[in-house]
């Protein structure tokens, strides 16, 4: 019962870091300004561009649905980064885990298409979790047992998984259906997530996404395991002294991270494509990583920020319509990161300068008095 | 078998290894001063784009190379400014740099050249490729000549740089200072040398090398710019740097190994193996090699009676 009370208590129980919020807002505004400058230099009207972005993201029911769907993907991938980072392990390989999860669930959904949904759907869910989780467990295990740098191995495993999936859907798992160049067999129609808004990408998977996001937040912020993860992530040696098994927590964080990515893949397949296609993800994981990094792996922050970044991403398609390449959004996003990453250093040096000036003033005053 | 293992395979090995060699040398320098540069992939991508840009608009490969170097210089300074001056997390800056580069190059590709995907030159704007250099006497030797002669300019530059950087890193005071920055910055400061200056120097040199690597990709190895054409080579270079224990000749050998696997994959495609499977090879081999190298290091430490690091 007490647990339940915590679960529904307002997430911001501790004081919100106002300084952080201020620099975040400033960073976003500055990044948008740089984006405007780039648009201006490349011969587009920045005001029209941002207007197109706004209407592209929010003007119709369809675009609002797309924005929400995109936000859910960003939120889950961002949380996947955060859950690993909290335990002190960086999963950069979510893209590969996403692909494998998508492929595994699509295979299950395709081959069991005649089965009743209540058996096939959970099996597909499990397949996605297992594929993503196990594929993340491998670099996690290498890191914990053999001390192999997980950043490099996960990046390498990304490319390996993507090429493997491409091979499989062009070869052994290719559907015989006409007109499909590279894809698996279509999943059973009964398994697909129903669309919530016509023509949009928003499907019932959003409820599952919301549940996962809540569960991850609960794990990270409200459980002993989450706290142990944080401790061992920040200071593995200290955690070791007080009897926390850091390695086990790293493995847990990594596997969870991979499982979430696998599920994102499954949602894409069962919601939008209805089969595995090569373009199941377009660097979704890296977008989520940006969100997680900007919010410093804070789950609540990630959930809120993914809404904003989701709107930016979908808004970019609106800019595309008036001839501005949508990649401008990637530029703006990475500039936010640059500012946020430098924020500490900049405020530090500003503070130092302030202290120095005060000291100098005080010294002068003393001189004047003497 | 005879179709696969030919002299062409070795020629391709040299060609495909070169960008990795150049990138790995740059990463090695930052590794010496204690910075892990994950952003190399993006830096290379920018270098490749600006090489094509310079080559097209200024009408010569020299300008292309210059543009790539200028881009590398700016990115190196930028990386240094954030990591050294603002004390940002190098991992975050690296990842952001990669995404930034991916976005910027495609944005510029579409804005300036008006194409999506790839630009391989047009009638009005041809890409001027790097020259091939034929070495007079060596070129006549049967097998060796085919390997050593007729490569593009930056292949030779990369060989030269392996030697130069080896001497710089291990036989000059500057190299010693740089390595000391990574291992014991305070001692270096006590000796009157600024570790920050060494870090800036390393990031700038790393940036310049990334420019060369990019220029080789788009003006030497291929004569075009394609979206995301660096294809994780920057990360493979990080792995090579780890295999080679930040020692130029060993890094060179590690990069050659990857060039060989890449080239072997291309060759296998011609006998009917799926290109997707052969493309997997370099990445899988990198993971296997990482494990092998780390394991060997642990054994060696254990053999010396030291505890493995926890």
HADDOCK unambig.tbl for C-alpha pairs under 7 A between the chains (distance, minus, plus):
assign (segid A and resid 42 and name CA) (segid B and resid 111 and name CA) 6.77 0.50 0.50
assign (segid A and resid 146 and name CA) (segid B and resid 295 and name CA) 6.77 0.50 0.50
assign (segid A and resid 148 and name CA) (segid B and resid 290 and name CA) 6.67 0.50 0.50
assign (segid A and resid 148 and name CA) (segid B and resid 291 and name CA) 6.18 0.50 0.50
assign (segid A and resid 148 and name CA) (segid B and resid 294 and name CA) 6.36 0.50 0.50
assign (segid A and resid 152 and name CA) (segid B and resid 235 and name CA) 6.66 0.50 0.50
assign (segid A and resid 152 and name CA) (segid B and resid 239 and name CA) 6.92 0.50 0.50
assign (segid A and resid 153 and name CA) (segid B and resid 287 and name CA) 5.54 0.50 0.50
assign (segid A and resid 156 and name CA) (segid B and resid 283 and name CA) 4.93 0.50 0.50
assign (segid A and resid 156 and name CA) (segid B and resid 284 and name CA) 6.92 0.50 0.50
assign (segid A and resid 156 and name CA) (segid B and resid 287 and name CA) 6.76 0.50 0.50
assign (segid A and resid 157 and name CA) (segid B and resid 283 and name CA) 6.71 0.50 0.50
assign (segid A and resid 159 and name CA) (segid B and resid 280 and name CA) 6.89 0.50 0.50
assign (segid A and resid 159 and name CA) (segid B and resid 283 and name CA) 6.72 0.50 0.50
assign (segid A and resid 160 and name CA) (segid B and resid 280 and name CA) 4.81 0.50 0.50
assign (segid A and resid 160 and name CA) (segid B and resid 283 and name CA) 5.89 0.50 0.50
assign (segid A and resid 160 and name CA) (segid B and resid 284 and name CA) 6.38 0.50 0.50
assign (segid A and resid 163 and name CA) (segid B and resid 276 and name CA) 5.14 0.50 0.50
assign (segid A and resid 163 and name CA) (segid B and resid 277 and name CA) 6.60 0.50 0.50
assign (segid A and resid 163 and name CA) (segid B and resid 279 and name CA) 6.76 0.50 0.50
assign (segid A and resid 163 and name CA) (segid B and resid 280 and name CA) 5.86 0.50 0.50
assign (segid A and resid 164 and name CA) (segid B and resid 276 and name CA) 6.73 0.50 0.50
assign (segid A and resid 164 and name CA) (segid B and resid 277 and name CA) 6.52 0.50 0.50
assign (segid A and resid 166 and name CA) (segid B and resid 276 and name CA) 6.40 0.50 0.50
assign (segid A and resid 167 and name CA) (segid B and resid 276 and name CA) 5.20 0.50 0.50
assign (segid A and resid 167 and name CA) (segid B and resid 277 and name CA) 6.27 0.50 0.50
assign (segid A and resid 325 and name CA) (segid B and resid 107 and name CA) 5.86 0.50 0.50
assign (segid A and resid 325 and name CA) (segid B and resid 110 and name CA) 6.93 0.50 0.50
assign (segid A and resid 327 and name CA) (segid B and resid 103 and name CA) 4.92 0.50 0.50
assign (segid A and resid 327 and name CA) (segid B and resid 106 and name CA) 6.72 0.50 0.50
assign (segid A and resid 327 and name CA) (segid B and resid 107 and name CA) 5.48 0.50 0.50
assign (segid A and resid 328 and name CA) (segid B and resid 103 and name CA) 6.67 0.50 0.50
assign (segid A and resid 328 and name CA) (segid B and resid 107 and name CA) 6.54 0.50 0.50
assign (segid A and resid 330 and name CA) (segid B and resid 99 and name CA) 6.76 0.50 0.50
assign (segid A and resid 330 and name CA) (segid B and resid 100 and name CA) 6.35 0.50 0.50
assign (segid A and resid 330 and name CA) (segid B and resid 103 and name CA) 5.18 0.50 0.50
assign (segid A and resid 331 and name CA) (segid B and resid 100 and name CA) 5.21 0.50 0.50
assign (segid A and resid 331 and name CA) (segid B and resid 103 and name CA) 5.54 0.50 0.50
assign (segid A and resid 331 and name CA) (segid B and resid 104 and name CA) 6.22 0.50 0.50
assign (segid A and resid 334 and name CA) (segid B and resid 96 and name CA) 5.24 0.50 0.50
assign (segid A and resid 334 and name CA) (segid B and resid 99 and name CA) 6.52 0.50 0.50
assign (segid A and resid 334 and name CA) (segid B and resid 100 and name CA) 5.43 0.50 0.50
assign (segid A and resid 337 and name CA) (segid B and resid 96 and name CA) 6.53 0.50 0.50
assign (segid A and resid 338 and name CA) (segid B and resid 93 and name CA) 6.59 0.50 0.50
assign (segid A and resid 341 and name CA) (segid B and resid 88 and name CA) 5.22 0.50 0.50
assign (segid A and resid 341 and name CA) (segid B and resid 89 and name CA) 6.81 0.50 0.50
assign (segid A and resid 342 and name CA) (segid B and resid 82 and name CA) 6.20 0.50 0.50
assign (segid A and resid 342 and name CA) (segid B and resid 86 and name CA) 5.23 0.50 0.50
assign (segid A and resid 342 and name CA) (segid B and resid 88 and name CA) 5.40 0.50 0.50
assign (segid A and resid 345 and name CA) (segid B and resid 86 and name CA) 4.02 0.50 0.50
assign (segid A and resid 345 and name CA) (segid B and resid 87 and name CA) 5.57 0.50 0.50
assign (segid A and resid 345 and name CA) (segid B and resid 88 and name CA) 6.87 0.50 0.50
assign (segid A and resid 346 and name CA) (segid B and resid 86 and name CA) 5.98 0.50 0.50
